[in-house]
């Protein structure tokens, strides 16, 4: 399809598009397409390769929790010399 240019987008619409792109970590173009598909009732008709069911967890740890997790991994990341002979 030929490119489409949108002019004079209302500020609240532009904010929603930018927010959607940021939340989904995608381009503004892709966010506009997704919003159009949803608005036209076409959403879900094309397979999506990415899942966003765990997005709420990203960045939710405190620094203390993150540090404790990293410390717990030190043991797991160690190399057992007896196994690698």
C-alpha positions as CSV (number, residue, x, y, z in Angstrom):
1,X,0.0,0.0,0.0
2,X,1.1,3.6,-0.6
3,X,2.3,5.6,2.4
4,X,-0.4,7.5,4.3
5,X,0.3,10.8,5.9
6,X,-1.8,12.0,8.9
7,X,-2.0,15.8,9.4
8,X,-3.4,17.8,12.3
9,X,-3.7,14.9,14.6
10,X,-5.4,16.0,17.8
11,X,-3.0,16.2,20.7
12,X,-4.8,13.6,22.8
13,X,-4.8,11.2,19.9
14,X,-1.1,11.8,19.4
15,X,-0.5,11.1,23.1
16,X,-2.4,7.8,23.0
17,X,-0.4,6.7,19.9
18,X,2.9,7.6,21.5
19,X,1.9,5.9,24.7
20,X,0.9,2.8,22.9
21,X,4.1,2.7,21.0
22,X,6.1,3.1,24.2
23,X,4.2,0.5,26.1
24,X,4.5,-2.0,23.4
25,X,8.1,-1.0,22.6
26,X,7.3,-0.6,19.0
27,X,7.2,2.1,16.4
28,X,4.6,4.8,16.2
29,X,3.7,3.5,12.7
30,X,3.0,0.0,14.1
31,X,1.0,1.5,17.0
32,X,-1.2,3.4,14.6
33,X,-1.8,0.3,12.5
34,X,-2.7,-1.7,15.7
35,X,-5.1,1.0,16.9
36,X,-6.7,1.1,13.4
37,X,-7.1,-2.7,13.3
38,X,-8.7,-2.6,16.8
39,X,-11.0,0.2,15.9
40,X,-12.1,-1.6,12.7
41,X,-12.6,-4.9,14.5
42,X,-9.7,-6.6,12.7
43,X,-7.5,-7.0,15.7
44,X,-6.4,-10.6,16.4
45,X,-6.9,-11.7,12.8
46,X,-3.2,-11.7,12.2
47,X,-0.8,-13.8,14.4
48,X,1.3,-11.9,16.9
49,X,4.7,-13.2,17.7
50,X,5.2,-11.1,20.9
51,X,3.4,-11.6,24.1
52,X,2.9,-8.9,26.7
53,X,1.3,-10.8,29.6
54,X,4.4,-10.2,31.8
55,X,4.9,-6.5,30.9
56,X,3.6,-5.4,34.3
57,X,6.5,-7.2,36.0
58,X,9.2,-5.4,34.0
59,X,11.0,-2.9,36.2
60,X,8.8,-3.7,39.2
61,X,11.6,-4.9,41.5
62,X,13.2,-2.5,44.0
63,X,17.0,-2.1,44.0
64,X,17.2,-4.3,47.1
65,X,15.2,-7.1,45.4
66,X,17.3,-6.8,42.3
67,X,20.5,-7.0,44.2
68,X,19.2,-10.1,46.2
69,X,18.3,-11.8,42.9
70,X,21.8,-11.1,41.4
71,X,23.4,-12.4,44.5
72,X,21.4,-15.6,44.4
73,X,22.5,-16.2,40.8
74,X,26.2,-16.0,41.7
75,X,26.1,-19.6,42.9
76,X,24.2,-20.8,39.9
77,X,26.6,-19.2,37.4
78,X,29.6,-20.8,39.0
79,X,31.5,-23.3,37.0
80,X,32.1,-26.7,38.6
81,X,35.6,-27.8,37.6
82,X,34.8,-31.5,38.2
83,X,32.0,-31.3,35.5
84,X,34.3,-29.6,33.0
85,X,37.3,-31.9,33.0
